Amino acid sequence: MRAATNQAETEARGHSPKPFAWTFTTPLYVGSSLNPINSSIIATALVPIAADLHVSVGSTAALVSSLYLASAVAQPTAGKLAEVLGARRIFLSGIVLVLVGGVIGGLGQSLAMLTVARVLVGIGTSAAFPCAMVLIRRRATEAGLDAPPGGVLGGIAIAGMATAAIGPPIGGLLVGAAGWRWAFLINIPVTAIALAMTVRWLPRDPARDHARTGLRQVADRIDLLGIVGFAGSMSALVIFLMRLPQVEWIALAAFVLVAAPTVVWELRRPAPFFDFRSLAANGPLTRTYLRQALTLLGVYSVMYGMTQWMEAAHGMSTVTAGLLLLPMGAVSALLSRPLASRNLVRGPLIASAITMLIGSAGIMLLTSHSPVIAIVLVSLVFGITSATTTVGNQTALYLAAPPDQIGTASGLFRTFGYLGTITSAVIGSIVFRDGASDHGLHILGIVLVAAGFAVLLLTVLDRRLSSTSTR
């Protein structure tokens, strides 16, 4: 451990021949895995929580939506704070919030307390990915590299997407063996390890200009009003989406009333939090966001939609259904690193679109009488989709985002991903409105074919992708 600490200190002084040594990347990988695991691990704990707290199973959906909502808002906010206040500081603060959320959730005696815990976990885990991208960009610049080694982004990809797929089986085993509280308490040992590694191995942030770090100066630099407007409008939009197919007119009206003045404010700011003009001018970045949202719509529809269908139509247990999706996470993890090591963009994204189309067509052929191997094959195809889209879009993001805005851009990248995830839940609730039947599954497949075709068009018609490889 002492040797590792000395190595980290040497790297922090800028003298390491290996700027992306494991002591630098490991804390980033562990931190980046917290959000996707917490997003999915709760799925198997909802029924036990409802029974223990004497509430309806439907009401426990707040534990899922609260984390999604908090994450969708907090990701770009954390990125902006990392750019202004320092990525290591925000990274550490996020880990502490996850630790607090784990304690509150593990000791919670009501649904309200558990919801508060999930919000804290959502905000805390949202700091990891944008902060990691800021730290990676800074380290690459210091080393004189145009881009980091592909394996570094590949590790972030594995931590970010592949771990989400193993959340349900881990949750099933953990909750089944130790009880639902461990869906929260598991954060305590993990965050303790992450804190120790971050403090020891991540280099300190550059010294701040104290003349610019007063409360008023910081609020102006991060565009506090822009963040508040973004948070309010995004919250209203997410609530509106989650209530579909029932139209929540109040949420829709709130979205319009908050979003309109926020857009006006941001367009007038010289350095806005949400830079509409830059986003409109940066076509590659905008298309990257759209591809990520549409592809995650497909991946999460499989993770959650097919899980419901397997339990209802096939009569499988929650643990069995979760284990059948484990190969998807395994394939995603195995493919991510070798794909990322070459820093390719266009090829993986085309593969992502094609496999999404193939997997979606496979969903349309499944029935309640289909053999288990057919279900596993469909999940394996989407495992390829998961790996290729995460690697391709993440590299495209790194190359397309302005260097001084990589934190905010990375946060928005995750926010668009959450919008895709939330939309997948909305579509699932619509197609399975009368029960998780074969007919509903086939309708879901048709929707995903359309989404896959849109991803394919966004990729093959994007001429800029051919020139974004950093090999």
C-alpha positions as CSV (number, residue, x, y, z in Angstrom):
1,M,0.0,0.0,0.0
2,R,2.9,2.3,0.8
3,A,4.4,1.7,-2.6
4,A,1.0,2.5,-4.2
5,T,0.8,5.7,-2.2
6,N,4.3,6.8,-3.3
7,Q,3.4,6.1,-6.9
8,A,0.2,8.2,-6.6
9,E,2.2,11.1,-5.1
10,T,4.7,10.9,-7.9
11,E,2.0,10.9,-10.5
12,A,0.4,13.9,-8.8
13,R,3.6,15.9,-9.3
14,G,3.5,15.1,-13.0
15,H,6.6,12.8,-13.1
16,S,5.0,9.4,-13.7
17,P,5.8,7.7,-16.9
18,K,2.4,6.1,-16.7
19,P,-0.1,8.9,-16.2
20,F,-3.1,6.5,-16.3
21,A,-1.7,3.9,-13.9
22,W,-4.1,1.7,-12.0
23,T,-3.8,3.9,-8.9
24,F,-5.4,6.8,-10.9
25,T,-8.1,4.8,-12.7
26,T,-9.3,2.4,-10.0
27,P,-11.1,5.1,-7.8
28,L,-12.7,6.4,-10.9
29,Y,-14.0,3.0,-11.9
30,V,-15.4,2.2,-8.5
31,G,-17.1,5.6,-8.2
32,S,-18.6,5.3,-11.7
33,S,-20.1,1.9,-10.9
34,L,-22.1,3.2,-7.9
35,N,-24.8,4.9,-9.9
36,P,-25.8,2.1,-12.3
37,I,-25.6,-0.5,-9.6
38,N,-27.9,1.5,-7.3
39,S,-30.2,2.2,-10.2
40,S,-30.9,-1.5,-10.8
41,I,-30.2,-3.3,-7.5
42,I,-33.3,-1.9,-5.9
43,A,-35.6,-3.8,-8.4
44,T,-35.5,-7.0,-6.4
45,A,-36.1,-5.3,-3.1
46,L,-39.4,-3.5,-3.9
47,V,-41.7,-6.3,-3.0
48,P,-40.0,-7.1,0.4
49,I,-39.9,-3.4,1.2
50,A,-43.6,-3.1,0.6
51,A,-44.4,-6.1,2.8
52,D,-42.1,-5.0,5.6
53,L,-43.3,-1.4,5.7
54,H,-47.0,-2.3,5.0
55,V,-47.4,-0.2,1.9
56,S,-48.5,-1.1,-1.6
57,V,-46.0,-2.4,-4.1
58,G,-47.0,0.4,-6.5
59,S,-46.0,3.0,-4.0
60,T,-42.5,1.7,-3.8
61,A,-42.0,2.8,-7.4
62,A,-41.0,6.2,-5.8
63,L,-37.7,4.5,-4.8
64,V,-36.9,4.0,-8.5
65,S,-38.2,7.3,-9.9
66,S,-36.6,9.4,-7.1
67,L,-33.1,8.1,-8.0
68,Y,-33.7,8.6,-11.7
69,L,-35.0,12.1,-11.1
70,A,-32.1,13.1,-8.8
71,S,-29.5,11.6,-11.2
72,A,-31.0,13.3,-14.3
73,V,-30.7,16.7,-12.6
74,A,-27.5,16.2,-10.6
75,Q,-25.2,14.7,-13.4
76,P,-24.6,18.0,-15.4
77,T,-24.7,20.0,-12.1
78,A,-21.9,17.9,-10.7
79,G,-20.0,18.3,-13.9
80,K,-20.3,22.1,-13.8
81,L,-19.2,22.2,-10.1
82,A,-16.3,19.9,-11.0
83,E,-15.2,22.4,-13.7
84,V,-15.4,25.4,-11.3
85,L,-14.6,24.0,-7.8
86,G,-12.4,21.0,-8.6
87,A,-13.2,17.5,-9.8
88,R,-11.6,15.7,-6.8
89,R,-13.5,17.8,-4.3
90,I,-16.8,17.1,-5.9
91,F,-15.9,13.4,-6.4
92,L,-15.2,13.0,-2.7
93,S,-18.4,15.0,-1.8
94,G,-20.5,12.7,-3.9
95,I,-19.1,9.6,-2.3
96,V,-19.8,11.0,1.2
97,L,-23.5,11.6,0.1
98,V,-23.8,8.0,-1.0
99,L,-22.4,6.8,2.3
100,V,-25.0,9.0,4.2
101,G,-27.8,7.7,1.9
102,G,-26.7,4.1,2.5
103,V,-26.9,4.6,6.3
104,I,-30.3,6.4,6.2
105,G,-31.8,3.7,3.9
106,G,-30.4,0.9,5.9
107,L,-31.9,2.3,9.1
108,G,-35.1,3.7,7.5
109,Q,-38.4,2.8,9.0
110,S,-40.7,4.5,6.5
111,L,-41.1,4.9,2.8
112,A,-40.4,8.6,3.1
113,M,-37.0,7.9,4.8
114,L,-36.1,5.4,2.1
115,T,-37.0,7.9,-0.6
116,V,-34.8,10.6,1.0
117,A,-32.0,8.0,1.1
118,R,-32.5,7.2,-2.6
119,V,-32.4,10.9,-3.5
120,L,-29.1,11.3,-1.6
121,V,-27.7,8.2,-3.3
122,G,-28.8,9.6,-6.7
123,I,-27.2,13.0,-6.1
124,G,-24.0,11.5,-4.7
125,T,-23.5,8.8,-7.4
126,S,-24.1,11.4,-10.1
127,A,-20.8,13.1,-9.3
128,A,-18.6,10.2,-10.3
129,F,-18.9,10.1,-14.1
130,P,-18.6,13.8,-14.9
131,C,-15.8,14.2,-12.4
132,A,-14.0,11.2,-13.8
133,M,-14.2,12.7,-17.3
134,V,-12.8,16.0,-16.0
135,L,-9.9,14.2,-14.2
136,I,-9.1,12.1,-17.3
137,R,-9.2,15.1,-19.6
138,R,-6.9,17.0,-17.2
139,R,-4.5,14.0,-16.9
140,A,-4.4,13.5,-20.7
141,T,-3.6,17.2,-21.3
142,E,-0.8,17.2,-18.7
143,A,0.6,14.1,-20.4
144,G,0.4,15.8,-23.8
145,L,-2.1,13.4,-25.2
146,D,-5.0,14.2,-27.6
147,A,-7.0,11.4,-25.9
148,P,-6.4,9.0,-23.1
149,P,-5.5,5.3,-23.8
150,G,-8.7,3.6,-25.0
151,G,-8.6,1.2,-22.0
152,V,-9.2,4.1,-19.7
153,L,-12.5,5.0,-21.3
154,G,-13.2,1.3,-21.7
155,G,-13.0,0.9,-17.9
156,I,-15.4,3.8,-17.4
157,A,-17.7,2.1,-19.9
158,I,-17.6,-1.2,-18.1
159,A,-18.2,0.6,-14.7
160,G,-21.0,2.6,-16.2
161,M,-23.1,0.3,-18.3
162,A,-22.1,-3.3,-17.7
163,T,-22.5,-3.0,-14.0
164,A,-26.1,-1.9,-14.5
165,A,-26.9,-5.3,-16.0
166,I,-25.5,-7.3,-13.0
167,G,-27.5,-5.2,-10.5
168,P,-30.7,-7.3,-10.6
169,P,-29.0,-10.7,-10.0
170,I,-26.7,-9.2,-7.3
171,G,-29.8,-7.6,-5.7
172,G,-31.7,-10.8,-5.9
173,L,-29.0,-12.8,-4.2
174,L,-28.2,-10.0,-1.6
175,V,-31.9,-9.4,-0.7
176,G,-32.7,-13.1,-0.6
177,A,-29.8,-13.9,1.7
178,A,-29.6,-10.8,4.0
179,G,-32.9,-8.8,3.6
180,W,-33.9,-5.7,1.6
181,R,-32.0,-3.3,3.9
182,W,-28.8,-4.5,2.3
183,A,-29.9,-2.9,-1.0
184,F,-28.9,0.3,0.9
185,L,-26.3,-1.0,3.3
186,I,-24.1,-2.4,0.6
187,N,-23.1,1.3,-0.1
188,I,-21.4,1.6,3.2
189,P,-18.4,-0.8,2.6
190,V,-18.2,0.2,-1.1
191,T,-18.0,3.9,-0.3
192,A,-15.5,3.4,2.5
193,I,-13.2,1.7,0.0
194,A,-13.8,4.4,-2.6
195,L,-13.1,7.2,-0.1
196,A,-9.8,5.6,1.0
197,M,-8.7,5.1,-2.6
198,T,-9.7,8.6,-3.7
199,V,-7.9,10.3,-0.8
200,R,-4.7,8.2,-1.3
201,W,-4.4,8.0,-5.0
202,L,-6.2,10.8,-6.9
203,P,-4.1,13.9,-7.3
204,R,-5.3,17.1,-5.6
205,D,-7.1,19.7,-7.6
206,P,-5.2,22.8,-8.7
207,A,-5.1,25.6,-6.2
208,R,-8.2,27.8,-6.4
209,D,-8.1,31.6,-7.0
210,H,-9.5,32.8,-3.7
211,A,-10.6,36.0,-5.3
212,R,-13.0,34.0,-7.4
213,T,-14.2,31.5,-4.8
214,G,-16.5,33.6,-2.7
215,L,-20.1,32.4,-2.5
216,R,-21.4,35.1,-4.9
217,Q,-18.5,34.6,-7.4
218,V,-19.0,30.8,-7.4
219,A,-22.8,31.2,-7.8
220,D,-22.1,33.4,-10.8
221,R,-19.5,31.2,-12.4
222,I,-21.6,28.0,-12.1
223,D,-24.8,30.0,-13.3
224,L,-26.8,29.1,-10.2
225,L,-30.1,30.4,-11.6
226,G,-29.5,28.4,-14.8
227,I,-29.0,25.2,-12.6
228,V,-32.1,25.9,-10.6
229,G,-34.1,26.5,-13.8
230,F,-32.7,23.3,-15.4
231,A,-33.5,21.3,-12.2
232,G,-37.1,22.6,-12.1
233,S,-37.8,22.0,-15.7
234,M,-36.1,18.6,-15.8
235,S,-38.0,17.5,-12.7
236,A,-41.3,18.5,-14.2
237,L,-40.5,16.7,-17.5
238,V,-39.4,13.5,-15.7
239,I,-42.6,13.5,-13.6
240,F,-44.7,14.0,-16.7
241,L,-43.0,11.2,-18.5
242,M,-43.3,8.8,-15.5
243,R,-47.0,9.4,-15.2
244,L,-47.7,8.5,-18.9
245,P,-50.0,7.1,-20.4
246,Q,-52.0,9.2,-17.8
247,V,-51.3,12.9,-18.7
248,E,-50.2,14.9,-15.7
249,W,-51.2,18.4,-16.9
250,I,-49.8,20.1,-13.8
251,A,-46.4,18.7,-14.5
252,L,-46.6,19.6,-18.1
253,A,-47.6,23.2,-17.3
254,A,-44.8,23.4,-14.7
255,F,-42.3,22.3,-17.3
256,V,-43.4,25.0,-19.8
257,L,-43.6,27.7,-17.2
258,V,-40.1,26.9,-15.8
259,A,-38.4,26.0,-19.1
260,A,-39.4,29.1,-21.1
261,P,-37.8,31.7,-18.8
262,T,-34.8,29.4,-18.2
263,V,-34.1,29.2,-22.0
264,V,-34.3,33.0,-22.2
265,W,-32.0,33.4,-19.3
266,E,-29.4,30.9,-20.7
267,L,-29.4,32.5,-24.1
268,R,-28.5,35.9,-22.5
269,R,-25.7,34.5,-20.3
270,P,-22.1,34.8,-21.6
271,A,-21.2,31.5,-19.9
272,P,-24.5,29.6,-19.4
273,F,-24.9,26.3,-17.5
274,F,-26.9,24.9,-20.5
275,D,-25.3,26.4,-23.6
276,F,-28.1,26.1,-26.2
277,R,-26.1,27.9,-28.8
278,S,-23.0,25.7,-28.5
279,L,-25.2,22.5,-28.4
280,A,-27.0,23.6,-31.6
281,A,-23.7,24.4,-33.3
282,N,-22.0,21.2,-32.1
283,G,-23.8,18.6,-34.3
284,P,-21.6,15.6,-33.3
285,L,-22.2,16.2,-29.6
286,T,-26.0,16.6,-30.1
287,R,-26.2,13.4,-32.2
288,T,-24.1,11.6,-29.5
289,Y,-26.7,12.5,-26.9
290,L,-29.6,11.4,-29.1
291,R,-27.9,8.0,-30.0
292,Q,-27.3,7.4,-26.3
293,A,-30.9,8.1,-25.3
294,L,-32.4,5.9,-28.0
295,T,-30.0,3.0,-27.5
296,L,-30.5,3.0,-23.7
297,L,-34.2,3.0,-24.4
298,G,-33.6,-0.4,-26.0
299,V,-31.2,-1.8,-23.4
300,Y,-33.3,-0.9,-20.4
301,S,-36.5,-2.0,-22.1
302,V,-34.9,-5.5,-22.2
303,M,-33.6,-5.3,-18.7
304,Y,-37.0,-4.2,-17.2
305,G,-39.6,-5.1,-19.8
306,M,-38.4,-8.6,-20.4
307,T,-38.0,-9.2,-16.7
308,Q,-41.6,-8.4,-16.1
309,W,-42.6,-10.6,-19.1
310,M,-40.5,-13.5,-17.9
311,E,-42.1,-13.4,-14.4
312,A,-45.7,-12.9,-15.7
313,A,-45.7,-15.0,-18.9
314,H,-43.1,-17.6,-18.0
315,G,-43.8,-17.8,-14.3
316,M,-40.2,-17.3,-13.4
317,S,-39.0,-16.1,-10.0
318,T,-37.3,-12.7,-9.7
319,V,-34.0,-14.3,-9.0
320,T,-34.3,-16.6,-12.1
321,A,-35.3,-13.7,-14.3
322,G,-32.4,-11.6,-13.1
323,L,-29.9,-14.4,-13.6
324,L,-31.1,-14.9,-17.2
325,L,-30.1,-11.3,-17.9
326,L,-26.6,-11.8,-16.3
327,P,-25.1,-12.9,-19.7
328,M,-26.0,-9.5,-21.1
329,G,-23.9,-7.8,-18.5
330,A,-21.1,-10.3,-18.9
331,V,-21.0,-9.8,-22.7
332,S,-21.1,-6.1,-22.3
333,A,-18.2,-6.1,-19.8
334,L,-16.1,-8.5,-21.9
335,L,-16.5,-6.5,-25.1
336,S,-16.1,-3.0,-23.7
337,R,-12.4,-3.0,-22.9
338,P,-11.0,-4.5,-26.2
339,L,-13.3,-2.3,-28.2
340,A,-12.3,0.8,-26.3
341,S,-8.6,0.0,-26.5
342,R,-8.6,1.0,-30.2
343,N,-10.5,4.3,-29.6
344,L,-12.9,3.6,-32.4
345,V,-16.2,5.4,-32.9
346,R,-18.0,4.7,-36.1
347,G,-17.6,1.0,-36.2
348,P,-18.9,0.3,-32.7
349,L,-21.8,2.6,-33.2
350,I,-22.9,0.9,-36.5
351,A,-22.6,-2.5,-34.7
352,S,-24.7,-1.0,-31.8
353,A,-27.5,0.0,-34.2
354,I,-27.5,-3.3,-36.1
355,T,-27.5,-5.5,-33.0
356,M,-30.3,-3.4,-31.6
357,L,-32.3,-4.1,-34.7
358,I,-31.5,-7.8,-34.6
359,G,-32.3,-8.0,-30.9
360,S,-35.6,-6.1,-31.3
361,A,-36.6,-8.4,-34.1
362,G,-35.8,-11.3,-31.8
363,I,-38.1,-9.9,-29.1
364,M,-41.0,-9.9,-31.7
365,L,-40.5,-13.7,-32.1
366,L,-40.5,-14.6,-28.4
367,T,-43.6,-16.2,-26.9
368,S,-44.4,-17.6,-23.5
369,H,-43.5,-21.0,-24.9
370,S,-40.1,-20.0,-26.2
371,P,-37.2,-22.0,-24.7
372,V,-35.0,-20.3,-22.1
373,I,-32.0,-20.4,-24.6
374,A,-34.0,-18.1,-27.0
375,I,-34.4,-15.5,-24.2
376,V,-30.7,-15.7,-23.3
377,L,-29.7,-15.3,-27.0
378,V,-31.8,-12.1,-27.2
379,S,-30.2,-10.7,-24.0
380,L,-26.7,-11.6,-25.4
381,V,-27.4,-9.6,-28.6
382,F,-28.4,-6.6,-26.4
383,G,-25.2,-7.2,-24.4
384,I,-23.3,-6.4,-27.6
385,T,-25.5,-3.4,-28.1
386,S,-24.7,-2.2,-24.6
387,A,-21.0,-2.5,-25.0
388,T,-20.7,-1.0,-28.5
389,T,-23.0,2.0,-27.8
390,T,-21.3,2.8,-24.5
391,V,-17.8,2.6,-25.9
392,G,-18.6,4.4,-29.2
393,N,-20.7,7.2,-27.7
394,Q,-18.4,7.8,-24.8
395,T,-15.4,8.2,-27.1
396,A,-17.5,10.4,-29.4
397,L,-18.4,12.5,-26.3
398,Y,-14.8,12.9,-25.2
399,L,-13.8,14.1,-28.7
400,A,-16.8,16.3,-29.5
401,A,-17.1,18.2,-26.1
402,P,-15.2,21.4,-25.6
403,P,-12.3,20.7,-23.2
404,D,-13.3,23.3,-20.7
405,Q,-16.9,22.0,-20.7
406,I,-16.2,18.2,-20.5
407,G,-17.8,18.0,-17.0
408,T,-21.1,19.5,-17.9
409,A,-21.1,17.8,-21.3
410,S,-20.5,14.4,-19.6
411,G,-23.3,15.1,-17.1
412,L,-25.7,15.9,-19.9
413,F,-24.6,12.7,-21.7
414,R,-25.8,10.8,-18.6
415,T,-29.0,12.9,-18.4
416,F,-30.0,12.0,-21.9
417,G,-29.3,8.4,-21.0
418,Y,-31.7,8.7,-18.1
419,L,-34.3,10.2,-20.3
420,G,-34.0,7.1,-22.5
421,T,-34.2,4.9,-19.4
422,I,-37.3,6.7,-18.1
423,T,-38.9,6.5,-21.5
424,S,-38.3,2.8,-21.6
425,A,-40.3,2.5,-18.3
426,V,-43.1,4.6,-19.8
427,I,-43.3,2.5,-22.9
428,G,-43.2,-0.7,-20.8
429,S,-46.1,0.6,-18.7
430,I,-48.1,1.3,-21.9
431,V,-47.5,-1.9,-23.7
432,F,-48.0,-4.0,-20.5
433,R,-51.0,-2.0,-19.4
434,D,-53.2,-5.1,-19.5
435,G,-50.5,-7.4,-18.2
436,A,-47.1,-8.5,-19.3
437,S,-48.4,-10.6,-22.2
438,D,-46.8,-11.9,-25.5
439,H,-48.8,-9.3,-27.4
440,G,-47.4,-6.5,-25.3
441,L,-43.9,-7.8,-25.7
442,H,-44.3,-7.9,-29.5
443,I,-45.5,-4.3,-29.5
444,L,-42.4,-3.4,-27.4
445,G,-40.3,-5.1,-30.1
446,I,-41.8,-3.0,-32.8
447,V,-41.1,0.2,-30.9
448,L,-37.5,-0.9,-30.4
449,V,-37.1,-1.7,-34.1
450,A,-38.1,1.9,-34.8
451,A,-35.7,3.2,-32.2
452,G,-32.9,1.0,-33.6
453,F,-33.5,2.3,-37.1
454,A,-33.3,5.9,-35.9
455,V,-29.9,5.1,-34.2
456,L,-28.7,3.6,-37.5
457,L,-29.6,6.7,-39.4
458,L,-28.0,8.9,-36.8
459,T,-24.8,6.9,-37.3
460,V,-24.4,6.1,-41.0
461,L,-25.5,9.6,-42.0
462,D,-23.1,11.3,-39.6
463,R,-20.1,12.0,-41.8
464,R,-18.2,13.6,-38.9
465,L,-17.9,10.2,-37.2
466,S,-15.5,8.9,-39.8
467,S,-13.0,11.5,-38.7
468,T,-13.4,11.1,-34.9
469,S,-11.3,8.0,-34.3
470,T,-8.2,8.7,-32.4
471,R,-6.2,5.6,-33.4
